[in-house]
């Protein structure tokens, strides 16, 4: 997970978390890591299985081959995924639909792992508006995702964004605990300085294009990403381990996550 995702810790994010989460500080190198996603967009959907490495090691995560990976839902749809290399198993005909509960079953290296995730209904991502503020002579740009939270309490959102053609994603999570049923008022804070050690950490400036993805996620995935946002330094889903291991919704001691979520995308050029 190290050096995969740059995470901004802002007051807006911290206040979205429901509670403090106890983080596991144990080094779990050699543990199975599972990253699985099903969305409301056309497949194929991918499940990646690797082995974790110690936080101090390079980002070279051994792929797990020869696993049996079965994806199913509560309507009887089921498929055994095909291996394509690099620890990745993909669907060929599976369909993601909102409101359904999805089950992932994996048999790998003599162990069985299972997880469930329910795909929420999509909340319309209506647009992005830009704002900025200046502090200490530095201008920081913000983006406000335009959407209206449904009246029922319990909606959870994940936003990730990339800048220009960079591959690094920034993640933030929102809940509706303080904004239930209202138009969103929580902005995304864009990077305001370059990282000299990492050229993918780019200070946002006028003319940059920011690509934003909005996901409606279930409670377990919200808890997983909320825990990541409590971890100082780099961290996020993708093989390896962080200094602390977020609570996974996958059983039997596996790291990682399985998420059934909706996807909507918008982009904006910074003015």
N, C-alpha and C positions, 0 to 999 in steps of 0.2 A: 504494500500500500504506500510505502515511502516514496515521496517525490512524484506521485501521480497527480494529485489534486492540490491546488492552492486554495486554502480556505480563509475567508475573511471573517474575523470575529467582530461583530458590531453589536451595539445595543439592540438594534432591531432584531437580530437573530437570537440573542440571548433571551430576550423577553418572550420569544415565541416558544421556548421550550417549556414543557409542562412541569418538570421537576428535575432535580439533580439526579444524575445517573452514576452509579458506582462503576468504575472502569477497572478492568482486569489488567494489572501491570505485569503479569507473567509472560515471559518469552515463550511463545508457542511455535517456534520454528519447526518445520516438518509436519505441521498440521494441514489437513485438507482445507483448501479455500475454494468456495463455490460462489460464483457470481451469475445469477440467473435473472432474466427479465422477460416478461410478457407484456405487451402493450395493446392498445386499441388500434394500432396501425397494422397494415399488412406485414406478415412475417417475411423471411424466416426469423425466429426468435433464437437467441443464443444462450447456452449455459456453458460457462468456462470453469474448468476444474484444474487447479494447480496445487503446489505445495508451498507453504509459507517458508520464509527465510528469516534469519535474525535481522533485527532492525539495522545492525551495523554492517550487514553484507550488501553487496551490489544487487540491483534490481533484476536478477535473473531467477525467475520462478519456474521450477520444474513442472512441466505439463504432466497431468495424470491421464494416461491412455487406457484403453480397454475397459472403461466404465460402462455400465448400463444406465442410461438416463431416460426416465419416462416422465412425460408431462401430461397431466390430465385436468379436467375441470368437473364441476358438479352437475353437468348435463350429460356426462358419459363420453365426451370427446377425450381421446387419449392417443398418444404417439410416442414411439421410441425414437430418440434423436440420433442423428448420424454424426460420426466423428469426422472433422475436417482438418485436424492438426492444431498445434499450439494450445492444446487443452480444450479446444472449442467443439461443442456438440450443438447441432442446429436442427430445427424443425424443417419439414418440407411442406406440410399441408395444414398445420395447426392454425386456429383462428382465435385471436384475443377479443373478448367482448366485455363491455362494462357490466358490473353487477355480478359477475361470476366469480366463484372461488376456485383458485388453481392450486394443484398439488404437484410438487416436484419430488420424485423418488430417484435416488441414486445408489447404485451398488458399485463400490470402488474399493479395491485393495482389501477385500474381505469384510468391509464394513458397509452398513446401510445408513443413508441420510435422507431425511424427509423434511419438507417445509410446505407451508401453505401461505397464500396471500390472496386477498380479495380485491378486485379491481373496482375502485370507486367510479361513480358517474363522473363524466367530464364536466368541468366548470369552464365556461367560455373565456378564453384568453383574448380580450378585445383589443389590446394594443399596448404600447409603451409610451410613456412621456418622460422627458429629460428635465433634470434640474441640476444645480451645482451649488457648492458653498466654498468659501475661502477661509482657510485657517493657517496662520503663520506664513502667509504669502503664497501658500500652495492651494490650487483649485482642485477640489474633488468633485467628480461627476457622479450623479445618481440616476437610476432608472426606476420609474414607478410602473410595475406591471398593472395593467388596467383589467380588473375582473371584479365581479360581485359575488361574495360568499353566499351560498345558499342559507336559508333560514335555519335548517337543522344544525345543531351543534355537533362538532366532531370532524370537520373537514381538515385535511392535512395536505400541505403543498410542498413540493420540492422545486426549486428553480436552479438551473445551472446555466452558465453562460461562458462563451468563448469570445475572444477579441481577434478580429481580422482572420488570418489563416493559422493562428496559434492552435495548438492541440490541447493545452492545459485548460481544464474546466474549473470554474469557481462554483461552489455549491452554497445555497442557503435554504433553510426550511422555515415555513410559516405554519402556525396553527390558527384556528379561528377563536381561540379562547378570549381574546380581547377585542375582536372585530367581527363577531358572529353576525351574519346576515347583512353586512355592510359592504360598501365599495372599499376595495383594498386601499390602505394608506401606508403600507410598509414598503420602503424603497430597497432596491439593490444598490449596495455601495460598490462602485467600480474602483479598481486599483489606482492609487495615486502616486506610485513610485515604481521605478524599475528595480529589478533584482539583478545586481551585477553578476551574481553567481549562476543565475538561471535566466537565459534570454527569453524564455517563454512567459516570464512574469513581466508584463508590459504595462507601463503607465498609460492610462487612457488619455487621449488627446483629441481635439477636434479633427474630424476626417476619419477617425476609426469607425469600423462597423462592429457592433456588438450583437452577437447571435444568442438569443435567450430561448431556453426550453422550459416550459411549465409542465409539471407532472402533478396529477392528483394521486396521492399515495395513501396506503392504509396506515394504521396506527403503529404497527411493528416497524415499518420502514422509517416512519417519522422518528421513532425512538432510536433506531440505528444511526441515522444521520445527525440527530441531535447530540448523540454521544461523540460522533466524529468532531463536531463543532466545539466540544469541550476539550479536545486534545490539542495541546499547544504544538506548533510546528506543522509540517506537512502531514497529510494523511488522507485516506479515502479508500473506496473499494477498488480492488485490483490486486492481485496476489501479494504475498508477503504479510508482514504484521506491522502495526504501528506501535508506538511506545505503550499504548493501551489498546485492548481489543474491544471494539464495540459489541453490544449484545446482539447476537445473530438470531434470526428467526428460523435457522436451520438446526436440527437436533444433533445429538451424538457428538458434540464437541467441535463441529465444523466451524470455521470462520467464514465470513462473507454474508451474503444476503440473497433472498429470492423475492423479487418484487413484481407484482402485477399492477400496472399503473397506466394512466392515460398520458398522452403526449400531444402538446401543441407548441408550435414554434413561431417566433417573431424576431425581426431584426430591426436595428435602427442605426443611422449614421450620426455620430456625435457632432453637434453643432457648436 
